[in-house]
Amino acid sequence: MSEAKWVFGKRDDLLIFGGSTLIAITIGFFINGFGDYLWMYVLHDQPHVYSTYFYTYTSDQFSQRFKWALILIPTLIFFASMFVVEYLSVYLLTMILSNYSIFHFIKQQCAWFFISGGKEGPKPKYENYIDKLVIYSSIAGPALLSLTGFIGKDGWRYRGDLITLPMWIENPIYIIWAISWVLYLWVQIKKYIDTKHISWGKHFHLINGMLIWVVYRLEPFPKAGVFGLLLLVFGHSTPYLFLGDRYMKSRKKEGESFWPLFGSVKFILPMIIAMTIFLSYAEVTVRGIFAQSQVMRCILLTFVFTHFTLDGFIWRRDIHPEGLSFLREKQA
């Protein structure tokens, strides 16, 4: 009989993901003055962006194998950004960043569900298809609904900078969403009858991911909007930082070496925060002090775009044959 699997383990998952939700609820609903959450964004969310560079560039194995890719990716992104700014528009570059951000966040929230589900072992094909249908409809659904401009927010950093979808897409999304949940519940009930097994880990990450996107993107009322912002910040970055720490420790056990000191959390965390404060401050002031410096703007955006790109393949099995097996150290 299969066990109920979790990403990091039952205790850690409930603490990291559930704790993030409780903190967001407490601050969002019961503490005033957090509508402008910039300092939390600087100290908590942005570090996960720059941590990507420490997991890649400071790794002997990774930096040697992908030496030219790690040089060319940020270089091409910078010059592509400069081209868009100089010959097209800054607004277009902001639109690309905003839509890429949404895709990146959705992909990561889906990943937690697939990791916990994958730990249960082989499943029938139909269950895998239903899993994909329910997680995509539950997380991408609210994001797509918000892009209609009829419900929730239709912008990211600037109003209207996301793709606008036609209104007729709303009903099909609701229908697909409902069908996916009916099918998902049918499979889980059938599994329980057959095996007396409940996929607690997978269920938790499905509901957790859906909660983030329903509240954040649909934003039913102002305090829920603050809660949603904080939920996205904590729910997106905290697990990633924890994953990176586990990854680095596992790679060191496998004999992989990192630059001196960079394998130490006590050294790397203050460095990430310091780097984050500087770059986030520059990003905020780029529309003021550096308003005329398109180069500065593109340098800052290069960091973010490179993070999105590297994050797309850093955990792939063809890069690390053991994949995410280091997460098997703790299972509940």
PERA-V19517 format. One record per residue. N is the residue number from 1. RES is the residue in three letters. SS is DSSP state (h for helix, s for strand, l for the rest). Layout:
# PERA-V19517
n/res/ss
N/RES/SS
N/RES/SS
This chain:
# PERA-V19517
n/res/ss
1/MET/l
2/SER/l
3/GLU/l
4/ALA/l
5/LYS/l
6/TRP/l
7/VAL/l
8/PHE/l
9/GLY/l
10/LYS/h
11/ARG/h
12/ASP/h
13/ASP/h
14/LEU/h
15/LEU/h
16/ILE/h
17/PHE/h
18/GLY/h
19/GLY/h
20/SER/h
21/THR/h
22/LEU/h
23/ILE/h
24/ALA/h
25/ILE/h
26/THR/h
27/ILE/h
28/GLY/h
29/PHE/h
30/PHE/h
31/ILE/l
32/ASN/l
33/GLY/l
34/PHE/l
35/GLY/l
36/ASP/l
37/TYR/l
38/LEU/h
39/TRP/h
40/MET/h
41/TYR/h
42/VAL/h
43/LEU/h
44/HIS/h
45/ASP/h
46/GLN/h
47/PRO/h
48/HIS/h
49/VAL/h
50/TYR/h
51/SER/h
52/THR/h
53/TYR/h
54/PHE/h
55/TYR/h
56/THR/h
57/TYR/l
58/THR/l
59/SER/s
60/ASP/h
61/GLN/h
62/PHE/h
63/SER/h
64/GLN/h
65/ARG/h
66/PHE/l
67/LYS/h
68/TRP/h
69/ALA/h
70/LEU/h
71/ILE/h
72/LEU/h
73/ILE/h
74/PRO/h
75/THR/h
76/LEU/h
77/ILE/h
78/PHE/h
79/PHE/h
80/ALA/h
81/SER/h
82/MET/h
83/PHE/h
84/VAL/h
85/VAL/h
86/GLU/h
87/TYR/h
88/LEU/h
89/SER/l
90/VAL/h
91/TYR/h
92/LEU/h
93/LEU/h
94/THR/h
95/MET/h
96/ILE/h
97/LEU/h
98/SER/h
99/ASN/h
100/TYR/h
101/SER/h
102/ILE/h
103/PHE/h
104/HIS/h
105/PHE/h
106/ILE/h
107/LYS/h
108/GLN/h
109/GLN/h
110/CYS/h
111/ALA/h
112/TRP/h
113/PHE/h
114/PHE/h
115/ILE/h
116/SER/h
117/GLY/h
118/GLY/h
119/LYS/l
120/GLU/l
121/GLY/l
122/PRO/l
123/LYS/l
124/PRO/l
125/LYS/h
126/TYR/h
127/GLU/h
128/ASN/h
129/TYR/h
130/ILE/h
131/ASP/h
132/LYS/h
133/LEU/h
134/VAL/h
135/ILE/h
136/TYR/h
137/SER/h
138/SER/h
139/ILE/h
140/ALA/h
141/GLY/h
142/PRO/h
143/ALA/h
144/LEU/h
145/LEU/h
146/SER/h
147/LEU/l
148/THR/l
149/GLY/l
150/PHE/l
151/ILE/l
152/GLY/l
153/LYS/l
154/ASP/l
155/GLY/l
156/TRP/l
157/ARG/l
158/TYR/l
159/ARG/l
160/GLY/l
161/ASP/l
162/LEU/l
163/ILE/l
164/THR/l
165/LEU/l
166/PRO/l
167/MET/l
168/TRP/l
169/ILE/h
170/GLU/h
171/ASN/h
172/PRO/h
173/ILE/h
174/TYR/h
175/ILE/h
176/ILE/h
177/TRP/h
178/ALA/h
179/ILE/h
180/SER/h
181/TRP/h
182/VAL/h
183/LEU/h
184/TYR/h
185/LEU/h
186/TRP/h
187/VAL/h
188/GLN/h
189/ILE/h
190/LYS/h
191/LYS/h
192/TYR/h
193/ILE/h
194/ASP/h
195/THR/h
196/LYS/l
197/HIS/l
198/ILE/l
199/SER/l
200/TRP/h
201/GLY/h
202/LYS/h
203/HIS/h
204/PHE/h
205/HIS/h
206/LEU/h
207/ILE/h
208/ASN/h
209/GLY/h
210/MET/h
211/LEU/h
212/ILE/h
213/TRP/h
214/VAL/h
215/VAL/h
216/TYR/h
217/ARG/h
218/LEU/h
219/GLU/l
220/PRO/l
221/PHE/l
222/PRO/h
223/LYS/h
224/ALA/h
225/GLY/h
226/VAL/h
227/PHE/h
228/GLY/h
229/LEU/h
230/LEU/h
231/LEU/h
232/LEU/h
233/VAL/h
234/PHE/h
235/GLY/h
236/HIS/h
237/SER/h
238/THR/h
239/PRO/h
240/TYR/h
241/LEU/h
242/PHE/h
243/LEU/h
244/GLY/h
245/ASP/h
246/ARG/h
247/TYR/h
248/MET/h
249/LYS/h
250/SER/h
251/ARG/h
252/LYS/h
253/LYS/h
254/GLU/l
255/GLY/l
256/GLU/l
257/SER/l
258/PHE/s
259/TRP/l
260/PRO/l
261/LEU/l
262/PHE/l
263/GLY/l
264/SER/l
265/VAL/h
266/LYS/h
267/PHE/h
268/ILE/h
269/LEU/h
270/PRO/h
271/MET/h
272/ILE/h
273/ILE/h
274/ALA/h
275/MET/h
276/THR/h
277/ILE/h
278/PHE/h
279/LEU/h
280/SER/h
281/TYR/h
282/ALA/h
283/GLU/h
284/VAL/h
285/THR/h
286/VAL/l
287/ARG/l
288/GLY/l
289/ILE/l
290/PHE/l
291/ALA/l
292/GLN/l
293/SER/l
294/GLN/h
295/VAL/h
296/MET/h
297/ARG/h
298/CYS/h
299/ILE/h
300/LEU/h
301/LEU/h
302/THR/h
303/PHE/h
304/VAL/h
305/PHE/h
306/THR/h
307/HIS/h
308/PHE/h
309/THR/h
310/LEU/h
311/ASP/h
312/GLY/l
313/PHE/l
314/ILE/l
315/TRP/l
316/ARG/l
317/ARG/l
318/ASP/l
319/ILE/l
320/HIS/l
321/PRO/l
322/GLU/l
323/GLY/l
324/LEU/l
325/SER/h
326/PHE/h
327/LEU/h
328/ARG/h
329/GLU/h
330/LYS/l
331/GLN/l
332/ALA/l
